[in-house]
Amino acid sequence: CWCWCWCWCWCWCYMGTGVAAVARAFTQEIVETMAKLNERPVIFALSNPTSKAECTAEQAYNWTKGKCVFASGSPFDNVVYDGQTFAPGQGNNCYIFPGVALGVIATAARHVTDELFLIAAQSLAGLVVESDLALGRVYPCLDNIREVSTQIAIDVARACYRDNLASVLPQPEDLPSFIRSHQYSTEYENFVPDVYSWPTGKL
């Protein structure tokens, strides 16, 4: 009981994670208190849809005076505070599940272990670049989701072979190309036949 209370208080003071779909659960008082107690309070308002978010990105940045690390389950517009532009990132399962699934399916893994999700999380974290951090974003830009999923799938597949989980043997020499060959592509070959104009002159 003591441990639970301590952990709850520590998380409440340092990190607010909302997943209960209770709109505006992170009040101004709560967020400002977190900002007083921590240099960089972590605020994850993850509930969907936007109307159920525990607080908005604008509220989080304004109430913490631009100090917070913010992510949300639904998209929010950029926020400008004190001349600095913040681009709120989405903490969404679309970053993890497609890459894990692709890596597991491509290798025909016999088991999906907790370790594979840890590998995926580490891979995702490694794809956050300085330009993301400069905008206050702790996830890669969602515009790059295809490449993000591809890299996660490659790392998951590599772990499947390393841990003898894969059924597709032997391990492909070019694992990135192997993974990419299993991805759906919206680029189609042109099946329209060549058309030639009938000559107008005499033959």
Disulfide bonds with the S-S distance in Angstrom:
none
